[in-house]
C-alpha cells in the first residue's frame, strides 16, 4: 500500500467489495471550557478528561476537539463473523492530528495483522473473487 491516503481508502473499499466489514474510528481529546456532566449526572473528573473519545461522540455532545494528539483504529472482520485484523495509529500529543495519516498507518497495520494471524487469507479471497467474475 502506498503512503497516500487515497491508497488506504482504495484498499478499504476493496476489502468491503470482498465482503469484509471495515470499521474506522478516529479518536481525539475533548477541550472543555466547563466540566461536562455524564449521562448519569456525575461531573467528568480531571483524570477522565484526558481520555480519548470518538470524534462523533465529542461532536454529538457539543464538546470542543483538541487539535493535537489522537488515535485512529481500523478493525476488519468477516461480515457477520470474528475480527480478523486490527490496526492502530497514535498521534503524539505534541503533533497536530491528521486523519489521512492516521488512516494510512492504521490500515497498513491492520493488513499486516491479518497477514500475521491468517497468512494468505486476503490473497485467497481476491483470487476467489477474480475467478468468480
HUBEL-V901318 format. One record per pair of residues at least 12 apart in sequence whose C-alpha atoms are under 10 Angstrom apart, sorted by sequence separation. I is the first residue (numbers start at 1). J is the second residue. If there is no record, write none. Layout:
i=<I/I>
j=<J/J>
This chain:
i=<12/53/74/75/89/90/36/73/74/75/89/35/73/74/88/89/55/72/73/74/87/88/89/90/54/72/73/87/88/89/90/32/52/53/54/71/72/73/87/88/89/31/52/53/54/71/72/87/88/89/30/31/51/52/70/71/72/87/88/89/29/30/70/71/86/87/88/89/29/30/69/70/71/86/87/88/28/29/30/69/70/85/86/87/88/28/29/30/68/69/70/86/87/27/28/29/30/68/69/85/86/87/27/28/29/30/36/68/69/70/72/85/86/87/26/27/28/29/67/68/69/70/71/72/84/85/86/87/26/27/28/30/31/36/66/67/68/69/70/71/72/84/85/86/87/25/26/27/28/30/67/68/69/70/71/72/74/85/86/25/26/27/29/30/34/67/68/69/70/72/73/74/84/85/25/26/27/28/33/66/67/68/72/73/74/84/85/25/27/32/33/66/67/71/72/74/75/76/83/84/85/30/31/32/70/71/72/73/74/75/85/30/31/32/72/73/74/84/85/29/30/31/32/72/73/74/76/84/29/30/31/71/72/74/75/76/28/29/30/31/73/74/75/28/29/30/73/74/76/77/84/27/28/29/76/28/29/28/29/28/29/27/28/29/27/28/26/27/28/26/27/25/26/27/25/26/24/25/26/24/25/23/24/25/23/24/22/23/24/22/23/21/22/23/21/22/20/21/22/20/21/22/19/20/21/19/20/21/16/18/19/20/21/15/16/18/19/20/21/22/12/15/16/21/24/26/15/16/20/21/22/23/24/25/26/27/28/12/20/22/24/29/28/28/27/26/26/27/26/25/26/26/25/24/24/24/22/9/12/8/8/11/5/6/9/5/8/9/12/4/5/8/11/3/4/5/6/7/8/11/3/5/6/8/9/4/5/8/12/4/5/7/8/11/3/2/3/5/1/1/18/3/20/1/2/19/1/15/18/18/17/1/15/18/19/15/18/14/17>
j=<24/65/86/87/101/102/49/86/87/88/102/49/87/88/102/103/70/87/88/89/102/103/104/105/70/88/89/103/104/105/106/49/69/70/71/88/89/90/104/105/106/49/70/71/72/89/90/105/106/107/49/50/70/71/89/90/91/106/107/108/49/50/90/91/106/107/108/109/50/51/90/91/92/107/108/109/50/51/52/91/92/107/108/109/110/51/52/53/91/92/93/109/110/51/52/53/54/92/93/109/110/111/52/53/54/55/61/93/94/95/97/110/111/112/52/53/54/55/93/94/95/96/97/98/110/111/112/113/53/54/55/57/58/63/93/94/95/96/97/98/99/111/112/113/114/53/54/55/56/58/95/96/97/98/99/100/102/113/114/54/55/56/58/59/63/96/97/98/99/101/102/103/113/114/55/56/57/58/63/96/97/98/102/103/104/114/115/56/58/63/64/97/98/102/103/105/106/107/114/115/116/62/63/64/102/103/104/105/106/107/117/63/64/65/105/106/107/117/118/63/64/65/66/106/107/108/110/118/64/65/66/106/107/109/110/111/64/65/66/67/109/110/111/65/66/67/110/111/113/114/121/65/66/67/114/67/68/68/69/69/70/69/70/71/70/71/70/71/72/71/72/71/72/73/72/73/72/73/74/73/74/73/74/75/74/75/74/75/76/75/76/75/76/77/76/77/76/77/78/77/78/79/77/78/79/78/79/80/76/78/79/80/81/76/77/79/80/81/82/83/74/77/78/83/86/88/78/79/83/84/85/86/87/88/89/90/91/76/84/86/88/93/93/97/97/97/98/99/99/99/102/103/103/103/106/107/107/100/103/100/101/104/99/100/103/100/103/104/107/100/101/104/107/100/101/102/103/104/105/108/101/103/104/106/107/103/104/107/111/104/105/107/108/111/104/104/105/107/104/105/122/108/125/107/108/125/108/122/125/126/126/111/125/128/129/126/129/126/129>
